[in-house]
Amino acid sequence: SDTTLSLSTFDIQDTAITSQYQPVATESGVKFQSRNFLVLKTSISPSTTAGTYNQQLTFMVASNF
């Protein structure tokens, strides 16, 4: 367990997945000790018709040195 996250709010800032580009982290300088986290959660509404569902997610990492 990463105890450096004990005071973090990362787990309560939920954002829905959309079809638009959504930046989740950015750094403006050299950060050797910086950490960024992305947590993916799934759920389905109880009123959704039973079936097989899927969603394709693309995760891109870009750097500019």
Secondary structure as GFF3:
##gff-version 3
##sequence-region A 1 65
A	DSSP	three_ten_helix	3	5	.	.	.	ID=ss1
A	DSSP	three_ten_helix	10	12	.	.	.	ID=ss2
###
